[in-house]
Amino acid sequence: MTMPSDPLALLRSRSYIALLVLAAIIGVPVSAVAYFFLALVSKMQGWIFTDLPKGLGFHGEPLWWPIPPLVLAGVLVSLTIRYLPGQGGHSPADGFKMGEGPPSPIELPGIVLAAFATLCLGVVLGPEAPLIALGGGLGVLAVRLVKRDAPPRTATVVAAAGSFAAISTLLGSPLLGAFLLMEAAGLGGAMLELVLLPGLLAAGIGSLVFIGLDAWTGLGTFSLAIPNLPHVGSPTGAEFGWALAIGVMAVPLGSGIRWLGLFLRPHVERRMLLATPVVGLIIAGLAIAYAAGTGKGSSEVLFSGQSALGPFISNSATYTVAALVLLIACKGLAYGVSLSSFRGGPTFPAMFLGAVGGVALSHLPGLPLVYGVAMGIAAMTVVMLRLPLTSVLLATLLLSSDGLAVMPLAIVAVVVAYVLSARLTPSPAPAQEAPPASKDATPPAVIQSGQGS
């Protein structure tokens, strides 16, 4: 979105007040849609991987059970990408892409279908990217219903407000959702105020759906905070040394996962209808290998790790170091191949892998569990998302009352990981200069006028 000639004049205008009113109105339905989207995904995951095996007469989930859902996910997602408008949304291998504008309403069915197939059937991706697209698309639809000839800037701002409301539903905090979208979009200056106010208003009003109003108790909120963790004291010099080390170690792991997704993507896209189910089969095989090798559930490799993160940290004492290393290897590979083919968000698998790595390293001297988890989550998230402020906030929010104590170490790990990963990222190839025009060449003005005739 381009900067208006006088942002303050726009802020004082009646049209901006009307835009704020529209943002407040759409906040409630967008938040409700996002809530029921997440609730339905959670219900379907439990039915497919827990209730259905029992209903078919098995005492528990058979070892081979992940194969049919993951292959089906590959079939459904590949058909959606190939035949429905919008290609099911952006490829998660590119990270967050906030600069291409919100999806049009006609693209929303494909985005929702690809997201449901990805999230419900066990692919290692999260719901945040589809929610952002869904909120933005609903915002565009609201503008078209109210005023079909609204200027593009209005549609963009309202779409951003819808995305604010949707992502805040997932993260359980309008402020954290605002930080995520602002940092991903690179907003600043006067434009930040113009977009931030409608977004915060939509997210704040929409949160009433969950926390309630007057006698209505609300639906209850999604929360990332993990309760009942052991209290930590002030950081020590050894723990600051671990922050440096974890920041360094996160870079090859995260960069390798991203490289795997980007390397496989063009090969998958050439034979999408065949290759995407094969990728689903690979993900299922990695989950089966982990379950067979450790006796744990395959769901620890499958899914984004969003709902499994809290129980994993609370029960981390039941995992051996060998099981943790195998979990990192299997989920990391499954995450990388998922990025190449499916549709979803990259945030929660990175957080889960960072937590597993922190738990594994906490078996070494000088690193308490909570500090290891916080630094691991922060470092892995920044390598995968390239959003340092959001990465620090996510790590500290998870740890609830200990968040303030671990924040300095999380910041150190994030800065080290971010700077090192940026230095290792290849620079874009310089643009080639156009060759000098010959004397007989046609002037550019003539070419332009010829194209316009």
C-alpha positions in Angstrom: 0.0 0.0 0.0 1.5 3.4 -1.1 1.9 6.2 1.4 -0.8 8.9 1.0 0.3 12.4 0.3 -0.8 13.6 3.7 -1.4 10.8 6.2 -2.5 13.1 9.0 -5.2 14.6 6.8 -6.5 11.2 6.1 -6.4 10.3 9.8 -8.6 13.4 10.5 -11.1 12.7 7.7 -14.6 11.4 8.0 -13.8 8.5 5.6 -11.2 7.3 8.1 -13.8 7.4 10.9 -16.1 5.3 8.7 -13.2 2.9 8.1 -12.7 2.5 11.8 -16.4 1.8 12.3 -16.3 -0.9 9.5 -13.2 -2.4 11.2 -15.0 -2.6 14.5 -18.0 -4.3 12.9 -16.0 -6.9 11.0 -13.8 -7.7 14.1 -16.6 -9.9 15.7 -17.5 -12.1 12.7 -13.9 -12.5 11.6 -12.8 -13.5 15.1 -15.8 -15.9 15.4 -14.9 -17.5 12.0 -11.3 -17.9 13.1 -12.3 -19.4 16.4 -14.6 -22.0 14.9 -12.0 -22.7 12.1 -9.5 -23.6 14.8 -12.0 -25.5 16.9 -13.1 -27.6 13.9 -9.5 -28.4 13.0 -8.8 -29.6 16.5 -12.0 -31.7 16.5 -11.1 -33.3 13.2 -7.6 -34.1 14.3 -8.9 -35.9 17.3 -11.5 -37.8 15.4 -9.2 -38.9 12.6 -6.2 -40.0 14.7 -8.0 -41.1 18.0 -11.7 -41.8 17.7 -11.7 -43.4 14.2 -9.1 -46.1 15.0 -11.1 -47.0 18.1 -14.3 -47.0 16.1 -12.8 -49.5 13.7 -12.0 -51.9 16.5 -8.3 -51.1 17.2 -7.3 -50.7 20.8 -5.2 -47.7 19.9 -3.7 -46.0 16.8 -2.0 -48.7 14.7 1.6 -48.0 13.7 0.7 -47.7 10.1 -2.3 -45.4 10.7 -0.7 -42.1 9.5 -0.3 -43.4 5.9 -3.9 -43.0 4.7 -4.6 -39.5 6.1 -1.3 -38.1 4.8 -1.7 -39.6 1.3 -5.3 -38.2 1.3 -3.9 -34.8 2.3 -1.5 -34.9 -0.6 -4.4 -35.7 -3.0 -6.7 -33.0 -1.7 -4.1 -30.3 -1.5 -2.6 -31.0 -5.0 -6.1 -30.9 -6.5 -6.9 -27.7 -4.7 -3.7 -26.0 -5.8 -4.1 -27.1 -9.4 -7.8 -26.5 -10.0 -9.2 -23.9 -7.6 -8.5 -20.1 -7.8 -5.7 -18.8 -5.6 -3.6 -22.0 -5.6 -4.6 -22.7 -2.0 -2.7 -19.6 -0.7 1.0 -18.9 -0.5 3.7 -21.5 -0.3 5.0 -21.7 3.3 8.5 -22.3 2.0 8.7 -18.5 1.3 7.8 -17.6 4.9 5.3 -14.9 5.7 4.4 -12.9 2.5 2.6 -9.8 3.4 3.4 -7.6 0.4 1.2 -9.2 -2.2 -2.2 -8.0 -0.9 -5.1 -9.9 0.5 -6.8 -12.7 -1.4 -9.9 -12.0 -3.3 -13.2 -13.6 -2.1 -13.2 -16.1 -5.0 -9.8 -17.5 -3.6 -11.1 -18.1 -0.1 -12.7 -21.6 -0.8 -9.4 -22.9 -2.1 -7.5 -21.5 0.8 -9.8 -23.0 3.4 -9.9 -26.4 1.7 -6.1 -26.6 1.4 -5.7 -25.5 5.0 -8.2 -28.0 6.3 -6.6 -30.9 4.4 -3.2 -29.8 5.6 -4.0 -29.2 9.3 -6.6 -32.0 9.9 -4.7 -34.8 8.2 -1.3 -34.5 10.0 0.9 -32.3 7.8 3.6 -30.5 9.8 2.4 -26.9 9.3 0.5 -24.4 11.4 -2.8 -22.5 11.0 -1.4 -18.9 11.2 -0.9 -18.3 7.4 -4.4 -19.5 6.4 -6.0 -17.5 9.2 -4.2 -14.3 8.0 -5.4 -15.0 4.5 -8.9 -15.8 5.7 -9.2 -12.7 7.8 -7.9 -10.5 4.9 -10.2 -12.1 2.4 -13.3 -11.6 4.6 -12.2 -8.0 5.1 -12.2 -7.4 1.3 -15.6 -9.1 1.1 -17.0 -6.8 3.7 -15.7 -3.7 1.9 -17.3 -4.9 -1.4 -20.6 -5.6 0.3 -20.7 -2.1 1.9 -19.3 -0.1 -1.1 -18.4 -1.8 -4.3 -16.5 1.2 -5.6 -14.4 1.7 -2.5 -10.8 2.8 -3.3 -8.1 0.1 -3.2 -6.5 1.7 -0.1 -9.7 1.2 1.9 -9.9 -2.5 1.0 -6.3 -3.0 1.9 -6.7 -1.4 5.4 -9.9 -3.3 6.2 -8.3 -6.5 4.9 -5.4 -5.9 7.3 -7.9 -5.3 10.1 -9.5 -8.7 9.3 -6.1 -10.3 9.4 -5.3 -8.7 12.8 -8.6 -10.1 14.2 -8.0 -13.6 12.8 -4.4 -14.0 13.9 -5.1 -12.5 17.4 -7.7 -15.3 17.9 -4.9 -17.9 17.4 -2.3 -16.1 19.5 -4.8 -15.1 22.3 -3.5 -11.5 22.2 -4.4 -8.6 20.0 -1.0 -7.0 20.8 1.0 -10.0 19.8 -1.0 -10.3 16.6 -0.3 -6.7 15.9 3.4 -7.1 16.4 3.5 -10.2 14.1 1.7 -8.5 11.2 3.5 -5.1 11.6 6.9 -6.8 11.5 6.0 -9.1 8.7 4.6 -6.3 6.6 7.5 -3.9 7.4 5.1 -1.1 8.4 6.5 2.1 9.9 6.0 5.9 10.2 2.7 7.4 9.5 1.5 4.4 7.6 1.9 2.3 10.7 -0.7 4.4 12.5 -3.2 4.3 9.6 -3.2 0.5 9.4 -2.6 -0.2 13.1 -5.6 1.6 14.5 -8.3 -0.3 12.5 -6.4 -3.6 13.1 -6.2 -3.1 16.8 -9.8 -2.0 17.0 -11.0 -5.1 15.0 -8.9 -7.4 17.1 -10.0 -5.7 20.4 -13.7 -5.8 19.6 -13.4 -9.3 18.2 -11.8 -10.5 21.4 -15.1 -9.9 23.2 -16.3 -13.1 21.4 -13.9 -15.0 23.7 -13.7 -13.1 27.0 -17.5 -12.2 27.1 -19.5 -9.0 27.7 -21.9 -8.3 30.6 -23.8 -11.5 31.3 -22.4 -13.3 28.3 -19.3 -15.3 29.4 -17.8 -15.7 25.9 -16.4 -18.8 24.1 -13.1 -18.9 26.0 -9.7 -17.9 24.6 -6.9 -19.8 22.9 -3.7 -19.2 25.0 -0.1 -20.0 24.2 1.0 -19.7 27.8 2.2 -22.9 29.4 1.2 -23.2 33.1 2.9 -24.9 36.1 6.5 -24.5 34.9 9.3 -24.5 37.5 10.2 -21.0 38.5 13.6 -19.7 37.3 16.0 -17.2 39.0 18.1 -14.5 37.6 20.3 -15.4 34.6 23.8 -16.5 35.2 27.0 -16.1 33.1 26.8 -19.8 32.0 23.3 -19.3 30.8 24.4 -16.3 28.7 27.0 -18.5 27.2 24.3 -21.0 26.3 22.3 -18.2 24.7 25.2 -17.6 22.3 25.5 -21.3 21.6 21.8 -22.0 21.0 21.6 -19.0 18.7 24.5 -20.5 16.6 23.1 -24.0 16.7 19.6 -23.0 15.5 21.0 -21.5 12.2 22.1 -24.8 10.5 19.0 -26.6 11.6 16.5 -23.9 10.5 18.5 -23.1 7.4 18.6 -26.8 6.4 14.8 -27.2 6.9 14.2 -24.1 4.7 16.7 -25.3 2.1 15.0 -28.7 1.9 11.6 -27.1 1.3 12.8 -24.7 -1.4 14.9 -27.5 -3.0 12.0 -29.9 -3.3 9.3 -27.4 -4.2 10.1 -27.0 -8.0 10.3 -30.8 -8.3 7.0 -31.2 -6.6 5.3 -28.5 -8.7 6.3 -30.2 -12.0 4.3 -33.3 -11.1 2.1 -32.0 -8.4 -0.8 -34.5 -8.6 1.6 -37.4 -8.1 4.4 -35.8 -6.0 2.3 -34.2 -3.3 0.8 -37.6 -2.1 4.3 -39.0 -2.2 5.4 -36.2 0.1 2.5 -37.1 2.4 3.7 -40.7 2.4 7.2 -39.5 3.4 5.8 -37.5 6.3 3.8 -40.6 7.4 7.0 -42.7 7.2 8.9 -40.3 9.4 6.2 -40.4 12.0 6.0 -44.2 11.9 9.8 -44.4 12.3 9.8 -42.2 15.3 6.9 -44.1 16.9 8.5 -47.4 16.3 11.9 -46.2 17.6 10.7 -44.6 20.8 7.3 -46.1 21.7 5.8 -42.5 21.7 2.9 -41.4 19.6 3.3 -40.5 15.9 1.4 -37.3 16.6 4.5 -35.8 18.1 6.0 -35.7 14.6 2.8 -34.9 12.8 0.8 -31.7 13.1 2.2 -28.2 13.8 3.0 -28.9 17.5 0.8 -26.0 18.6 -1.4 -28.1 21.0 1.4 -30.6 21.8 4.0 -28.0 22.9 2.6 -27.5 26.5 2.2 -31.2 27.3 5.6 -32.0 25.8 7.4 -29.5 28.0 5.4 -30.5 31.1 6.3 -34.2 30.5 9.8 -33.6 29.2 11.4 -35.7 32.0 9.9 -38.9 30.4 12.0 -38.4 27.2 15.5 -39.8 26.8 18.1 -37.8 25.0 18.1 -40.3 22.2 14.3 -39.9 21.8 14.7 -36.1 21.7 17.3 -36.3 19.0 15.2 -38.7 17.0 12.2 -36.4 17.4 14.2 -33.4 16.1 15.4 -35.4 13.1 12.0 -36.8 12.1 10.0 -33.7 12.7 12.6 -31.5 11.1 12.6 -33.6 8.0 8.8 -33.8 8.0 8.7 -30.0 8.4 11.0 -29.4 5.5 9.1 -31.6 3.1 5.8 -30.2 4.2 7.0 -26.7 3.3 7.7 -27.8 -0.2 4.2 -29.1 -1.0 1.4 -28.1 1.4 -0.3 -25.0 2.6 -0.1 -23.7 6.1 2.1 -21.6 8.4 5.8 -22.1 9.4 5.6 -20.7 12.9 4.5 -23.5 15.3 6.7 -26.4 13.9 9.7 -24.1 14.4 8.6 -23.3 18.0 8.1 -27.0 18.7 11.5 -28.0 17.3 13.2 -25.2 19.3 11.6 -26.4 22.5 12.7 -30.0 21.8 16.2 -28.8 21.2 16.2 -26.8 24.4 15.0 -29.8 26.4 17.7 -31.9 24.9 20.4 -29.4 25.7 19.1 -28.9 29.3 20.6 -32.4 30.0 24.0 -30.7 29.8 25.5 -28.7 32.7 24.6 -25.0 33.2 21.3 -24.9 31.3 18.0 -25.1 33.2 15.0 -26.5 31.4 12.9 -23.3 31.2 15.9 -21.2 29.9 16.7 -23.9 27.3 13.1 -24.0 26.0 12.8 -20.2 25.8 16.1 -19.8 24.0 15.5 -22.7 21.7 12.0 -21.4 20.7 13.2 -17.9 20.1 16.2 -18.9 18.1 14.5 -21.4 15.8 11.5 -19.1 15.3 13.7 -16.2 14.1 15.7 -18.4 11.7 12.5 -19.6 10.1 10.4 -16.4 10.2 13.1 -13.6 10.1 11.0 -11.7 12.5 13.2 -11.0 15.6 10.7 -9.0 17.7 7.9 -11.5 17.2 10.3 -14.4 18.0 11.2 -12.8 21.4 7.6 -12.1 22.2 6.4 -15.6 21.3 9.1 -17.2 23.5 8.4 -15.0 26.5 4.6 -15.3 26.2 4.8 -19.1 26.3 6.6 -19.0 29.6 4.0 -16.9 31.4 5.3 -15.6 34.8 8.9 -16.5 33.9 8.7 -14.6 30.6 10.3 -11.5 32.0 13.2 -13.4 33.5 14.1 -15.3 30.4 13.6 -12.3 28.0 17.3 -11.1 28.1 18.6 -14.6 27.2 15.9 -15.0 24.5 17.0 -11.6 23.0 20.6 -12.7 22.9 19.8 -16.0 21.2 17.5 -14.2 18.7 20.1 -11.6 17.8 22.9 -14.2 17.3 20.6 -16.5 15.2 19.2 -13.6 13.2 22.5 -12.0 12.3 24.3 -15.3 11.6 21.4 -16.6 9.4 21.4 -13.2 7.5 25.1 -13.4 6.9 24.8 -17.0 5.6 21.9 -16.2 3.3 23.1 -15.6 -0.3 22.8 -12.1 -1.6 20.4 -11.6 -4.5 22.0 -11.5 -7.8 22.6 -7.9 -9.0 20.3 -6.7 -11.7 22.0 -6.7 -15.1 22.3 -3.2 -16.7 20.5 -2.7 -19.9 22.9 -2.5 -22.9 23.3 1.0 -24.4 20.9 1.7 -27.1 22.2 1.9 -30.6 21.7 4.9 -32.8 19.1 3.1 -34.9 17.1 1.9 -31.9 13.5 3.0 -31.6 13.1 5.7 -28.8 11.3 4.3 -25.7 8.4 6.9 -26.1 7.7 5.4 -29.6 7.6 1.9 -28.2 5.2 2.9 -25.4 2.9 4.7 -27.8 2.9 1.7 -30.1 1.9 -0.7 -27.3 -0.9 1.6 -26.3 -2.5 1.9 -29.7 
